[in-house]
């Protein structure tokens, strides 16, 4: 139960933070030139992204939406078996990130499951991204660390005779 709470708390936090920052970006950045925060290193640049990271699959928004829904179902299905707090955080980051971008795909133009995702943070030589994207990338890094440390998502329950 504690691992579920961790997973859902992380997912909820990322989802709400992503929604709030996207609402801010739409209201403050949509009709402005990029805002330099740290010179050319970090800028706030508003874009509507119809695809995935690196402008991949710009014509496959419906597929990306359905894939996100399938991954969410998979997380919900397997989450009860997770015994590692670290892996609960990984799944929470993924779930929150998917929910954040999926809300854009469901509720934004041009239509249901085809909406464009709001991206607004820019680094040099990197695609413009948002909090949801950041959470998914952090989940990938954390999963590599956990795997490298040989931490299993599900503890082996050995039966003693």
ZIDADA-V852840 format. One record per residue. RES is the residue in three letters. SS is DSSP state (H for helix, E for strand, C for the rest). D_FIRST is the distance of its C-alpha to the first C-alpha in Angstrom with 1 decimal. Layout:
res=RES ss=SS d_first=D_FIRST
res=RES ss=SS d_first=D_FIRST
This chain:
res=UNK ss=C d_first=0.0
res=UNK ss=H d_first=3.8
res=UNK ss=H d_first=5.5
res=UNK ss=H d_first=5.1
res=UNK ss=H d_first=6.4
res=UNK ss=H d_first=8.8
res=UNK ss=H d_first=10.0
res=UNK ss=H d_first=10.6
res=UNK ss=H d_first=12.2
res=UNK ss=H d_first=14.4
res=UNK ss=H d_first=15.3
res=UNK ss=H d_first=16.3
res=UNK ss=H d_first=18.3
res=UNK ss=H d_first=20.1
res=UNK ss=H d_first=20.9
res=UNK ss=H d_first=22.3
res=UNK ss=H d_first=24.2
res=UNK ss=H d_first=25.6
res=UNK ss=H d_first=26.7
res=UNK ss=H d_first=28.3
res=UNK ss=H d_first=30.1
res=UNK ss=H d_first=31.4
res=UNK ss=H d_first=32.7
res=UNK ss=H d_first=34.4
res=UNK ss=H d_first=35.8
res=UNK ss=H d_first=37.3
res=UNK ss=H d_first=38.9
res=UNK ss=H d_first=40.2
res=UNK ss=H d_first=40.8
res=UNK ss=C d_first=41.7
res=UNK ss=C d_first=45.4
res=UNK ss=C d_first=45.9
res=UNK ss=C d_first=46.9
res=UNK ss=C d_first=44.3
res=UNK ss=E d_first=43.6
res=UNK ss=E d_first=44.0
res=UNK ss=E d_first=41.5
res=UNK ss=E d_first=42.4
res=UNK ss=C d_first=45.7
res=UNK ss=C d_first=45.2
res=UNK ss=C d_first=42.1
res=UNK ss=E d_first=39.7
res=UNK ss=E d_first=40.6
res=UNK ss=E d_first=39.1
res=UNK ss=E d_first=40.4
res=UNK ss=E d_first=39.4
res=UNK ss=E d_first=39.3
res=UNK ss=E d_first=38.0
res=UNK ss=E d_first=36.7
res=UNK ss=C d_first=37.0
res=UNK ss=C d_first=35.7
res=UNK ss=C d_first=33.1
res=UNK ss=H d_first=33.6
res=UNK ss=H d_first=37.2
res=UNK ss=H d_first=38.4
res=UNK ss=C d_first=37.4
res=UNK ss=C d_first=37.5
res=UNK ss=C d_first=39.0
res=UNK ss=C d_first=40.1
res=UNK ss=C d_first=36.8
res=UNK ss=H d_first=34.7
res=UNK ss=H d_first=33.8
res=UNK ss=H d_first=32.7
res=UNK ss=H d_first=30.5
res=UNK ss=H d_first=28.9
res=UNK ss=H d_first=28.3
res=UNK ss=H d_first=27.0
res=UNK ss=H d_first=24.5
res=UNK ss=H d_first=23.3
res=UNK ss=H d_first=23.0
res=UNK ss=H d_first=21.0
res=UNK ss=H d_first=18.5
res=UNK ss=H d_first=18.3
res=UNK ss=H d_first=17.8
res=UNK ss=H d_first=14.9
res=UNK ss=H d_first=13.1
res=UNK ss=H d_first=14.2
res=UNK ss=H d_first=13.1
res=UNK ss=H d_first=9.9
res=UNK ss=C d_first=7.7
res=UNK ss=C d_first=10.0
res=UNK ss=C d_first=9.7
res=UNK ss=C d_first=9.5
res=UNK ss=C d_first=11.6
res=UNK ss=H d_first=11.0
res=UNK ss=H d_first=14.5
res=UNK ss=H d_first=13.9
res=UNK ss=H d_first=11.0
res=UNK ss=H d_first=13.8
res=UNK ss=H d_first=16.3
res=UNK ss=H d_first=14.6
res=UNK ss=H d_first=14.1
res=UNK ss=H d_first=17.8
res=UNK ss=H d_first=18.9
res=UNK ss=H d_first=17.2
res=UNK ss=H d_first=18.7
res=UNK ss=H d_first=22.0
res=UNK ss=H d_first=22.3
res=UNK ss=H d_first=21.6
res=UNK ss=H d_first=24.2
res=UNK ss=H d_first=26.8
res=UNK ss=H d_first=26.2
res=UNK ss=H d_first=26.8
res=UNK ss=H d_first=30.2
res=UNK ss=H d_first=30.9
res=UNK ss=H d_first=30.3
res=UNK ss=H d_first=32.0
res=UNK ss=C d_first=34.7
res=UNK ss=C d_first=38.1
res=UNK ss=C d_first=39.5
res=UNK ss=C d_first=37.2
res=UNK ss=C d_first=34.0
res=UNK ss=C d_first=32.1
res=UNK ss=C d_first=35.1
res=UNK ss=C d_first=34.7
res=UNK ss=C d_first=35.4
res=UNK ss=E d_first=32.8
res=UNK ss=E d_first=33.7
res=UNK ss=E d_first=34.2
res=UNK ss=E d_first=35.7
res=UNK ss=E d_first=35.3
res=UNK ss=E d_first=37.9
res=UNK ss=E d_first=38.6
res=UNK ss=C d_first=41.8
res=UNK ss=C d_first=41.9
res=UNK ss=C d_first=38.4
res=UNK ss=C d_first=37.5
res=UNK ss=C d_first=36.6
res=UNK ss=E d_first=32.9
res=UNK ss=C d_first=30.2
res=UNK ss=H d_first=26.8
res=UNK ss=H d_first=25.0
res=UNK ss=H d_first=27.2
res=UNK ss=H d_first=26.6
res=UNK ss=H d_first=22.8
res=UNK ss=H d_first=23.3
res=UNK ss=H d_first=25.8
res=UNK ss=H d_first=23.7
res=UNK ss=H d_first=20.9
res=UNK ss=H d_first=23.7
res=UNK ss=H d_first=25.0
res=UNK ss=H d_first=21.6
res=UNK ss=H d_first=21.0
res=UNK ss=H d_first=24.6
res=UNK ss=H d_first=24.0
res=UNK ss=H d_first=20.9
res=UNK ss=H d_first=22.9
res=UNK ss=H d_first=25.9
res=UNK ss=C d_first=24.2
res=UNK ss=C d_first=23.0
res=UNK ss=C d_first=19.3
res=UNK ss=C d_first=17.7
res=UNK ss=C d_first=14.7
res=UNK ss=C d_first=13.8
res=UNK ss=C d_first=14.9
res=UNK ss=C d_first=17.6
res=UNK ss=C d_first=17.0
res=UNK ss=C d_first=20.6
res=UNK ss=C d_first=21.9
res=UNK ss=C d_first=24.4
res=UNK ss=C d_first=27.5
